[in-house]
Amino acid sequence: MDLTGSIHDILVVFLGLVLILGGLGVVLFTNPIYSAFSLGLVLICVSLFYILLNSYFVAAAQLLIYVGAINVLILFAVMFMKGSEFSNDLRLWTVGDGVTALVCTSILFLLISTISDTSWYGIIWTTKSNHIIEQDLISNVQQIGIHLSTDFFLPFELISIILLVALIGAISMARQN
C-alpha cells in the first residue's frame, strides 16, 4: 500500500495501540467470550499490519486461517462450556499470578533492551515498482494454486471433509444441549 509517510506512521501507531489494547483485553477480561473477541481484534490488526507491508497474500491467509478458523474454533469451544465452570471467585492475586507477572516483566525488559541495543542502520530497504510487486504476487498465488490442485489435492480435500464433519458434530452437540 503506497501511502505518504505521515499517514503510514499514523496508521502504524493506531494499529499498534489497538493491538496493545486488544492484547490486554485477551489477558484481563474474565469472561472468555470477551477474551476470544479481543483475540479476534488482535489477529485482524496483525492482518492490517501485513497490508501496510504490501504482503496481501499473507494478510488474506491471516484473516482466513486465524480469524476465520482458529478464533471461531475458540469461540465454539468457549460457548460449549457451561457458565458454571467460570468461577466468580474474586481472588485478586495468587502466587501463580506473581510468578507470571515477574516472568512477563523480565521478558518485556529483555525485549526492550535487545531492541534498543540493535543497530537498525544496517538494514537495507528495497523498493519495487507496483508492476513488479503485482507480477510477484500473481506468480506466487498461481504457484500456490497449482500446488493445491495437483500435489496437495488429496490432503486439501481430506482436511475440508474433516472440518465439515467437525462442524456437523458441533452443530449436533449444540442442539442436544
C-alpha positions in Angstrom: 0.0 0.0 0.0 1.6 3.2 -1.1 0.9 5.9 1.5 2.6 9.0 2.4 4.9 8.9 5.4 2.7 10.7 7.8 -0.4 8.7 7.0 1.6 5.5 7.2 3.0 6.4 10.6 -0.4 7.4 11.9 -1.8 4.1 10.8 1.1 2.1 12.4 0.7 4.0 15.7 -3.1 3.5 15.7 -2.9 -0.2 14.8 -0.2 -0.6 17.4 -2.3 0.9 20.1 -5.4 -1.2 19.1 -3.1 -4.3 19.1 -1.8 -3.5 22.6 -5.3 -2.8 24.0 -6.7 -5.9 22.3 -3.8 -8.0 23.8 -4.6 -6.5 27.3 -8.3 -7.4 26.7 -7.3 -11.0 25.9 -5.4 -11.3 29.2 -7.5 -9.1 31.5 -11.2 -10.0 30.6 -12.6 -12.5 33.0 -15.3 -13.6 30.5 -13.7 -16.0 28.0 -16.0 -14.9 25.2 -14.8 -11.3 25.5 -11.3 -12.6 25.6 -11.9 -14.5 22.3 -13.4 -11.4 20.7 -10.3 -9.4 21.8 -8.1 -12.1 20.3 -10.0 -11.7 17.0 -9.3 -8.0 17.1 -5.6 -8.6 17.7 -5.5 -11.0 14.8 -7.3 -8.5 12.5 -4.8 -5.8 13.5 -1.9 -8.2 12.6 -3.5 -8.7 9.2 -3.8 -5.0 8.7 -0.1 -4.7 9.5 0.6 -7.2 6.7 -1.4 -5.0 4.4 0.7 -2.0 5.3 3.8 -4.0 4.5 2.4 -4.8 1.0 2.0 -8.5 1.8 -1.5 -9.0 0.7 -1.5 -12.8 0.4 -0.1 -13.2 4.0 -2.8 -10.8 5.2 -5.6 -12.8 3.5 -4.2 -16.0 4.9 -4.0 -14.4 8.3 -7.7 -13.4 8.1 -8.9 -16.7 6.7 -6.9 -19.1 8.9 -6.5 -17.3 12.2 -9.6 -15.1 12.4 -11.9 -17.3 10.3 -10.9 -20.7 11.6 -8.9 -20.6 14.8 -10.8 -17.8 16.5 -14.1 -19.3 15.5 -13.0 -22.6 16.9 -12.0 -21.0 20.2 -15.4 -19.3 20.3 -17.2 -22.6 19.7 -15.1 -24.2 22.5 -15.9 -21.4 24.9 -19.6 -21.5 24.1 -19.8 -25.2 24.7 -18.5 -24.8 28.2 -21.1 -24.3 30.9 -21.2 -20.9 32.6 -20.8 -22.6 36.0 -17.3 -23.6 35.1 -16.2 -20.0 35.2 -15.5 -19.2 38.8 -16.7 -15.9 40.0 -14.1 -16.1 42.7 -12.7 -12.6 43.3 -9.2 -13.6 44.4 -7.2 -10.6 43.2 -3.7 -12.1 43.4 -2.3 -15.6 43.8 1.3 -16.9 43.8 1.0 -18.1 40.2 -0.1 -14.5 39.2 3.0 -13.1 40.9 5.4 -15.6 39.2 3.7 -14.9 35.8 4.0 -11.1 36.3 7.7 -11.5 37.2 8.5 -13.6 34.2 6.5 -11.4 31.8 8.0 -8.2 33.1 11.5 -9.7 32.8 10.8 -10.8 29.2 9.5 -7.3 28.5 12.6 -5.6 29.8 14.8 -8.1 27.9 13.0 -7.3 24.7 13.2 -3.6 25.3 17.0 -3.8 25.9 17.5 -6.0 22.9 15.6 -3.7 20.6 17.3 -0.6 21.9 20.8 -2.2 21.6 20.2 -3.4 18.0 21.7 -1.3 15.2 18.9 -0.6 12.8 21.0 1.4 10.4 22.4 -1.7 8.6 19.0 -2.7 7.2 18.6 -2.0 3.5 15.1 -1.3 2.4 14.4 -2.3 -1.2 11.5 -0.9 -3.1 10.0 -2.4 -6.2 7.6 -0.8 -8.6 3.9 -1.7 -8.3 4.0 -3.6 -11.6 6.8 -5.9 -10.3 5.0 -6.4 -7.0 1.8 -7.4 -8.8 3.7 -9.8 -11.0 5.4 -11.4 -8.0 2.1 -11.7 -6.2 0.3 -13.2 -9.1 3.1 -15.7 -9.7 3.2 -16.7 -6.0 -0.6 -17.1 -5.8 -0.6 -19.1 -9.1 2.1 -21.4 -7.7 0.2 -22.0 -4.5 -2.9 -22.7 -6.5 -1.1 -25.1 -8.8 0.4 -27.0 -5.8 -3.0 -27.2 -4.0 -4.8 -28.5 -7.1 -2.1 -31.0 -8.1 0.4 -32.1 -5.4 -1.7 -31.5 -2.3 -5.1 -32.2 -3.8 -5.9 -35.2 -1.6 -4.7 -33.7 1.7 -6.6 -30.5 0.9 -9.8 -32.3 0.3 -9.4 -34.6 3.3 -8.9 -31.5 5.5 -12.1 -29.9 4.2 -14.0 -33.2 4.9 -12.6 -33.3 8.4 -13.6 -29.7 9.0 -17.1 -30.4 7.6 -17.5 -33.4 10.0 -16.3 -31.3 12.9 -18.8 -28.6 12.1 -21.7 -31.0 11.8 -20.6 -32.6 15.1 -20.5 -29.2 16.8 -24.0 -28.3 15.5 -25.4 -31.7 16.6 -23.8 -31.3 20.1 -25.2 -27.8 20.4 -28.7 -28.9 19.5 -28.6 -31.6 22.2 -27.8 -29.1 25.0 
